[in-house]
Amino acid sequence: MDRKDLPTGDVVYRESRDLESPLITYRDGRVVEIMVDHHSRFDVTYRGLSVFATPARDLLRELERQDGRAFWGFGAVVFPALSVGTSNFVVAVADDGAKLWWEESPEKPPRSLTLAERGAYDPFLAAHYRQVTFA
């Protein structure tokens, strides 16, 4: 377990058993975030969709439908009502809304899904993310 001191004065601990296991973040003795990437040995599913086997467009469309909104920034798409973040399922979003999907990317950057505590993304949305749609 690794300790990380945050600029806010908070201390978090991160634990991962091996490269195929989720990364779990604890603060004040409770889980505040679980991150799993596409190397996971687990078949992570959401409403019957296999997160890493389903085409990225279909997965993000379903997450947006369930959340009601989607935001893009820092290479990630976040769904604040669900407290879910995804990285590299969509690799780029142009100003006109055109998207470069993971499946189309020659680099195939590592994808991940993060489940965060409620409200974790809210302080960052206005300053660092812009609303996008996958409908």
Secondary structure, DSSP 8 states (H G I E B T S, - for coil): -EEEE-TTS-EEEEE-SSTTS-EEEEETTEEEEEEEETT-SS--EETTEETTTS-HHHHHHHHHHHHS-EEEETTEEEETTTTEEEESSEEEE-TTS-EEEGGG-SS----EEEEE-TTSSHHHHHHH-EEE---
